[in-house]
Amino acid sequence: MTETASTLPDDIAELKAMVLSMQTSLRAHEVLIQSLRIQIARLKKQKFGASSEKVEREIEQLELALEGLEIARAEQDLTPEDPEDDTDAGAEAKGEAPAKRRRKPRVSDDTPRERIVLDPGEECPHCGGPLRLMGEDVSEILEFISAKLKLVETARLKKTCRRCEKITQMPAPSRPVPRGMAGLGLLAYILVSKFDDHLPLYRQGEIFARMGAGIPSSTLVDWCGQGVRALSRLVERIRDEIMASDRLHAPSH
């Protein structure tokens, strides 16, 4: 549990003891982290030669344990983090273990950007004199825009001709899932979350419920099956294109 200023003792000796205890704990965490990293590296090397579900499960468990230890270390480390510092890159280049992760996130060029300008105004707050621009300091924060569900209602107007009395109406748009409510974006999200991010459908259902949509598990299963079926033709075309090549490259295992 993180200590606050109100719960810290006033006695200097007690404070020193707490700092030493935290340093000892941090060193212990670092030892365990390095040990787990070595085990993960060895298991991955072993897995490269022969595929094994047991090895895969063991790697996943070790990675989870490693992640938990790193979070515990970050919780106790009160050192301010400089987003411009990239000490990990230099440490890895020298073959050393990084002391703390300080890598700046890499953002693609097509990521939406928003610029907020904090202008002190036209007059000096100290003497009232006119201000002139001499430069600017720019900092960046990576923000998350939460996903939202949107209900798209399509109305097909029916019109009748006053001369021949025939009814005219636009055809209904096609759907990725026949008679289903899942749009292309939602269906793509469900499939990627299921098969790429390994997020079970029941957990996706809980996420959608927090968004305000109660989607039964049976419906999610049906959408997944129909989505896989719709993509099967694309998979077949990719397979035909690959098999038509003169040479194929594949892993040895």
C-alpha angles and dihedrals in degrees: 000000000000115000120231128209091255094055098045116104120247094221112100093212091055091048091052090050091052091050092050090048091051092048090051090049091049092051090050091051091050091052091051091046093052090046091052092047090055092049092048091050092050093048092048090051089050091047092053090066099045131010114239129173090205092055090046092053091047091051091051092051092048092048090051091050091047091051091051092051092049091051090050090050092049090050092057097041108093095180110127112245121231109211091204093056116097103182094149092066093054093044093050091048088057093045092248128133111253114244094213136359109253101155115145113231114255111230123195120240093245093058110120112255132202124195120208116191119202104200118189089207134244100292130062110250090214104050106002094244123144117275125222128196115254100165142300141252113226125199129176133219122188107222131189124226107207118233118253134197117231126197108217113201116199116198117195108199118217115217129183126208115240091209105045097014092226119148119238124195135163115249118257114263117251120258128214088227115039110245089354129127096221114115123210094262094048093046091050090050092051094048095046092046091049103042104023104030092032092228110158118235094242089058090048087052089055090051092050090048090058087052090056102260122109104206113179117233091238089057092051090050091051092048091050092050093047091046092052089048092051091050094047092085090054090049090052092052091050090048092050091049092050095045090051090065121102093230133032128198120206137159115272092238 
